[in-house]
């Protein structure tokens, strides 16, 4: 779709919304300072593109058809969001506002992300901060493309670091078990690797780009155990929801204990001396001062979680 087509569609959307809100094409035309025939033509073209009538022209004042009732609130929300985006972009272009985009793995939402974002917003209220949930394996490419400025990733053990990316170790997060609070193993203060043979295992995240689940299962195999794989969860929240429902156990970083579910018991695993390291990553040749501001805040937050 070219720019002229996009502009024409936006005009049709705005004309349609104004007609709905004015309940008259004539009144809408007066508000928009255009001829009534121009509004009628644009709405007719929009209806043709959608394949159905939006307005019942036989009623006075005009009513929405079933298609119109479906379309109007959604296109109105779209236009409102577009207007807001345009204003924010203008402010950023003028230098009146800044923009910081932070990628994160979902498990960090339990610990360092909420307080870091809250503090950043308090210190920099005019800065627009976007939070983008991304698996660790997708964040570096997003940084290179400029889609995010900072990433929070998890890695177990050694991994190959990219030459153009800065890696700052924030937290060494021990891996622990998450089991249903109602399971008889929940009374234990520590679990053995063999206990995973007594309860189904829930793996996550269900993404071919992620190695987390494969690494955890291999670590249990190294201890001579083969967990019973019963469920695959898309991400950690779903996995812990399945655990809380009594459907099995999983392995998470210790930081996931914070502000988490009351129906899940978190227990250390004997001889499982493995850490899931949380890193802050950013481009080495970084020119965005907001990155440095956020780094300072999240480093302080990370210290309180160690």
C-alpha positions in Angstrom: 0.0 0.0 0.0 1.4 3.4 -1.0 1.3 6.6 1.0 -1.6 8.1 -1.1 -3.7 5.0 -0.4 -3.0 5.2 3.3 -3.9 8.9 3.4 -7.1 8.2 1.5 -8.1 5.5 3.9 -7.4 7.8 6.9 -9.6 10.5 5.3 -12.4 7.9 4.8 -12.1 6.7 8.4 -12.2 10.3 9.8 -15.1 11.3 7.6 -17.0 8.2 8.7 -16.4 8.8 12.4 -17.4 12.4 12.2 -20.6 11.4 10.4 -21.4 8.9 13.1 -20.8 11.4 15.9 -22.7 14.2 14.2 -25.5 11.7 13.2 -25.7 13.7 9.9 -23.5 13.9 6.8 -24.5 17.5 6.3 -23.5 18.5 9.9 -20.2 16.5 9.6 -19.4 18.3 6.3 -19.9 21.7 8.0 -17.6 20.7 10.9 -15.0 19.5 8.4 -15.4 22.5 6.0 -16.1 20.3 3.0 -19.0 19.6 0.7 -21.6 17.0 1.8 -21.0 15.2 -1.5 -17.3 14.7 -0.6 -18.3 13.0 2.6 -20.9 10.8 0.9 -18.4 9.8 -1.8 -15.6 8.9 0.7 -17.9 6.8 2.9 -19.3 5.0 -0.1 -15.8 4.1 -1.2 -15.1 2.9 2.3 -18.2 0.7 2.2 -17.2 -0.7 -1.2 -13.8 -1.6 0.1 -15.3 -3.3 3.2 -18.0 -5.1 1.2 -21.0 -3.8 3.1 -23.0 -0.8 4.3 -21.9 1.1 7.4 -24.8 3.5 7.6 -28.5 3.1 7.3 -29.2 6.1 5.1 -33.0 5.6 5.2 -33.2 6.6 8.9 -33.2 10.1 10.3 -30.9 10.6 12.1 -28.7 8.0 10.4 -28.1 4.8 12.3 -25.3 2.4 12.1 -25.8 -1.0 10.4 -24.6 -4.1 12.2 -21.3 -3.8 10.2 -21.1 -0.1 11.3 -21.6 -1.0 14.9 -18.7 -3.4 14.7 -16.5 -1.1 12.7 -17.0 2.3 14.4 -15.6 1.7 17.9 -12.6 -0.1 16.5 -11.7 2.5 13.9 -12.3 5.3 16.4 -9.8 3.7 18.8 -7.3 3.2 16.0 -7.6 6.9 15.0 -7.2 8.0 18.7 -4.1 5.9 19.0 -2.7 7.2 15.7 -3.3 10.8 16.9 -1.5 10.1 20.2 1.4 8.4 18.4 1.7 11.4 16.0 1.8 13.9 18.9 4.4 11.8 20.8 6.5 11.5 17.7 6.4 15.3 17.1 7.5 15.9 20.7 10.4 13.5 20.3 11.4 15.1 17.0 11.4 18.6 18.7 13.6 17.3 21.5 10.8 17.9 24.0 10.6 14.2 24.8 12.9 11.2 24.7 12.2 7.5 23.9 13.6 4.4 25.5 12.7 0.9 24.4 13.5 -2.0 26.8 13.4 -5.6 25.8 12.9 -8.2 28.5 12.4 -11.9 29.2 9.1 -12.4 31.0 10.7 -13.9 34.1 12.3 -10.5 35.0 8.8 -9.1 35.5 8.8 -10.8 38.9 11.9 -9.0 40.1 13.9 -6.1 38.7 11.8 -4.7 35.8 8.8 -3.3 37.8 10.8 -1.2 40.3 13.3 -0.1 37.7 10.7 1.2 35.3 8.8 2.9 38.1 11.9 4.7 39.3 12.9 5.7 35.8 9.5 7.2 35.2 9.6 9.1 38.4 13.0 10.5 37.6 12.3 11.1 33.9 8.5 11.8 33.5 8.8 13.3 30.0 10.5 10.2 28.6 8.4 7.7 26.8 9.5 4.2 27.8 8.3 1.1 25.9 8.5 -2.4 27.3 8.9 -5.2 24.7 8.7 -8.8 25.7 11.3 -10.8 23.8 13.0 -14.1 24.3 16.8 -13.8 25.0 17.6 -15.2 21.6 15.7 -12.5 19.7 16.9 -9.4 21.6 20.3 -8.9 20.0 18.9 -8.6 16.5 16.2 -6.1 17.8 19.0 -4.0 19.3 20.9 -4.0 16.0 17.7 -2.9 14.2 17.0 -0.1 16.7 13.7 -1.7 17.8 15.0 -1.8 21.4 17.8 0.1 23.1 18.4 -2.2 26.1 17.7 -5.9 26.6 17.4 -8.1 29.7 18.3 -11.6 28.8 18.9 -14.9 30.7 21.6 -17.5 29.9 22.6 -20.7 31.7 26.3 -21.4 31.7 28.8 -20.1 29.2 27.6 -18.7 25.9 29.1 -16.9 22.9 29.0 -13.1 23.2 28.6 -10.8 20.2 31.5 -8.4 19.5 29.2 -5.4 19.0 27.1 -5.9 22.2 27.9 -4.9 25.7 27.0 -7.5 28.4 26.5 -6.5 32.0 25.9 -9.3 34.5 23.1 -8.2 36.8 22.0 -11.2 38.8 23.3 -14.8 39.2 20.0 -16.5 39.7 20.1 -20.0 41.2 17.7 -22.5 39.5 15.1 -24.0 41.9 12.1 -26.2 41.7 8.5 -24.9 41.4 5.9 -27.5 42.5 2.2 -27.5 43.4 1.7 -26.4 47.0 -0.8 -29.3 47.4 1.8 -32.0 46.3 3.2 -34.2 49.1 6.8 -33.1 48.0 5.9 -29.5 49.0 6.6 -30.3 52.6 10.3 -30.8 51.8 12.8 -28.1 52.4 15.0 -29.4 49.5 14.3 -31.7 46.6 16.6 -34.3 45.0 16.9 -34.7 41.2 15.1 -38.0 41.6 12.0 -36.3 42.9 11.3 -35.1 39.4 10.5 -38.7 38.5 7.6 -38.5 41.0 5.8 -35.6 39.3 5.2 -34.7 35.6 7.6 -32.0 34.2 6.4 -28.8 32.6 8.8 -27.3 30.1 8.9 -23.7 28.8 9.2 -21.6 26.8 7.7 -23.3 23.8 9.9 -21.6 21.2 12.4 -23.3 18.9 14.8 -20.4 19.4 15.0 -20.9 23.1 17.5 -23.4 24.7 16.3 -22.9 28.3 14.1 -26.0 28.6 16.6 -28.2 26.7 19.5 -27.1 29.0 17.4 -27.8 32.2 16.4 -31.2 31.1 20.0 -32.1 30.2 21.2 -30.9 33.6 18.7 -33.4 35.2 19.9 -36.1 32.9 23.5 -35.5 34.0 22.3 -36.2 37.5 20.9 -39.6 36.3 17.3 -38.6 36.0 14.9 -38.3 33.1 11.8 -36.2 34.0 8.4 -37.2 32.7 7.6 -34.5 30.1 3.9 -33.9 30.2 3.2 -30.3 29.3 4.8 -27.6 27.1 4.1 -24.0 28.2 4.5 -20.9 26.0 6.1 -18.9 28.7 6.9 -18.8 32.5 3.5 -17.4 33.6 1.7 -20.2 31.9 4.1 -22.8 33.2 3.6 -21.6 36.8 -0.1 -21.5 36.2 0.0 -25.2 35.3 2.1 -25.9 38.3 -0.4 -24.1 40.6 -3.2 -26.1 39.0 -1.4 -29.3 40.2 -0.4 -30.5 36.7 3.3 -30.8 37.3 6.6 -29.2 38.4 9.1 -27.1 36.6 12.4 -25.3 37.2 12.7 -21.5 37.4 15.2 -18.9 38.6 15.0 -18.1 42.3 14.0 -14.5 41.5 10.7 -15.8 40.2 9.7 -16.4 43.9 9.1 -12.7 44.4 5.5 -11.5 44.1 4.4 -14.8 42.7 1.6 -17.3 43.0 0.4 -18.5 46.5 -0.4 -22.0 45.1 3.2 -22.7 44.1 6.0 -23.8 46.4 9.6 -22.9 45.5 12.2 -25.4 46.7 16.0 -25.6 46.2 17.3 -28.7 44.3 20.1 -30.7 45.9 23.4 -30.8 44.0 21.8 -28.6 41.3 24.5 -25.8 41.5 23.5 -24.1 38.3 22.7 -20.4 37.8 20.5 -18.7 35.3 22.4 -15.4 34.7 20.5 -12.2 34.0 22.4 -9.8 31.7 21.7 -6.3 30.6 22.7 -5.9 27.0 23.1 -2.8 24.8 24.9 -1.7 21.7 28.6 -1.0 22.3 28.7 2.3 20.4 25.6 3.7 22.1 24.6 7.4 21.6 21.4 7.4 23.7 22.1 8.9 27.1 18.8 7.4 28.3 20.4 4.0 28.1 23.0 5.1 30.7 20.3 6.5 33.0 18.3 3.3 32.9 21.5 1.2 33.4 22.3 3.1 36.7 18.8 2.4 38.0 18.6 -1.2 37.1 22.1 -1.9 38.5 21.0 -0.5 41.8 17.8 -2.6 41.7 19.8 -5.7 40.9 22.1 -5.2 43.9 19.1 -5.4 46.2 18.1 -8.7 44.6 21.4 -10.4 45.1 
